[in-house]
Amino acid sequence: MSLIIKLKDLEHKKAISMHVPGHKNNTIGNLSDVISPDYDLTEIPGLDDLHDPFEVLNDLNIYLGKKKGSYYAQAMVNGTTNGIICSIYAFSETVSHFYIVGEAHKSVYHAVSLVNGTSTLISADELSEVSLENSCVIFTSPSYSGTLIKNIEEKIEFIRQHNGFTIVDAAHGAHLSITKNFPDSLLLSNADVVIESYHKMLPALTMASVLFTRNEDFHHRIMHYINQFETSSPSYLVLASIEYAQEFYNTYDDRLFFGNRRILMNHLKVCGISVQKQDDPAKFILNGSNGPYALERSFREAEIYSEMVTDEGVLWCLPLWHVGDRYLFDELLERLSNLKESSIEDKGNIDVGILEGKVCIENIVPYPPGVPLVLKGDVISTSHLKRIQHYQVNHVKIEGIDYNINYYMKRAEL
Ligand SMILES: Cc1ncc(COP(=O)(O)O)c(C=O)c1O
């Protein structure tokens, strides 16, 4: 099936989105006001230069910077991935070691490897036990599933006092502090760099992201790499959607959101689906009597698409409902009432046994969430293989697995 036919098919079936991007199939906000092929222009006179902005894109950055006055902002069109890689490149010029706190996105590992840096994976509680002098600590908060690192501002202050630097990957947190009923934005953490994917939870186009830096020197050093890694043909549609999402953020009224959220939560419970709330009120983890993988499948069969499924449950990213949205809320409740039980059929998976004890030659990454399970160069252990087999049974996509198997199969044939 062609991509365009597939996309039209989802539209025709009135697919309901519980996943990113935050505009939920253009039903939240009204991106159609600013997104039209007519506006897909390039850097003609008057439209500025994204990598050395001094006109309208500079104005956009200044506007975005007002989200938290003390930060410099840079709109980006290649996602938070780009911001993470460029920040790690910039810090690698001066720092001697990276600490990765918690479950980091694969781009963190890619960047540390690209700069030939050294890194240690630690928990937030272990920060007081390591040497922070001249290091850079990379936090991920909120996590993919909406968990926030507690008292992160104190941890960041502690690191600063010990002459370390900090990056917060807040890809999933662009909507935080949108009203006083949401948890604090990571911009209040005072980290040296905070990167937010506007596309994930706000109504912005996919890849819309904003890099916030605390001082001008970091800003310039990171811009040096953004200039090298980011496309030199930025999409004005993505850029316009960032401005649109910021306006949405600045004027949001959360009453409908919390009202619908309460109705949805009660309805799910009536339908026999358990709801686990997260620190972020816009995230739910759901479970059913046949387990999360079967539940996700029955949602899918009802044309309700989730963000992710893991052993923990099915992750839903709730829409930022608002007066005048076009989200199919009543239809969602109806489809949930008529949900059919589903099970996971065993399709027979490729045998991964050949990888036992072998050196991993390409990162093995369950996706989503994109948190690496085995890194290139590490030895693949029995417990890794057990996790891989578990993911296979449950049809979780695993990047890098075929490449490793083919490599070792070919060598075995020689
Ligand atoms: C924790 C985390 N950081 C960064 C990213 C990358 O963000 P982007 O899609 O904006 O490049 C993701 C993507 O899912 C993520 O989950």
The ligand as an SDF file (V2000), in Angstrom:
LIG
                    3D

 16 16  0  0  0  0  0  0  0  0999 V2000
   13.0070   10.9610   26.0530 C   0  0  0  0  0  0  0  0  0  0  0  0
   13.1060   11.3680   24.6220 C   0  0  0  0  0  0  0  0  0  0  0  0
   14.0320   12.2790   24.2660 N   0  0  0  0  0  0  0  0  0  0  0  0
   14.1820   12.6870   22.9950 C   0  0  0  0  0  0  0  0  0  0  0  0
   13.3830   12.1940   21.9940 C   0  0  0  0  0  0  0  0  0  0  0  0
   13.5710   12.6780   20.5910 C   0  0  0  0  0  0  0  0  0  0  0  0
   12.7020   13.7410   20.3600 O   0  0  0  0  0  0  0  0  0  0  0  0
   12.3440   14.1960   18.8890 P   0  0  0  0  0  0  0  0  0  0  0  0
   11.3410   13.2300   18.3660 O   0  0  0  0  0  0  0  0  0  0  0  0
   11.7610   15.5730   19.0660 O   0  0  0  0  0  0  0  0  0  0  0  0
   13.5840   14.2110   18.0910 O   0  0  0  0  0  0  0  0  0  0  0  0
   12.4010   11.2460   22.3000 C   0  0  0  0  0  0  0  0  0  0  0  0
   11.5340   10.6950   21.2420 C   0  0  0  0  0  0  0  0  0  0  0  0
   10.6430    9.9410   21.4350 O   0  0  0  0  0  0  0  0  0  0  0  0
   12.2620   10.8110   23.6360 C   0  0  0  0  0  0  0  0  0  0  0  0
   11.3500    9.8950   23.9880 O   0  0  0  0  0  0  0  0  0  0  0  0
  1  2  1  0
  2  3  1  0
  2 15  2  0
  3  4  2  0
  4  5  1  0
  5  6  1  0
  5 12  2  0
  6  7  1  0
  7  8  1  0
  8  9  2  0
  8 10  1  0
  8 11  1  0
 12 13  1  0
 12 15  1  0
 13 14  2  0
 15 16  1  0
M  END
$$$$
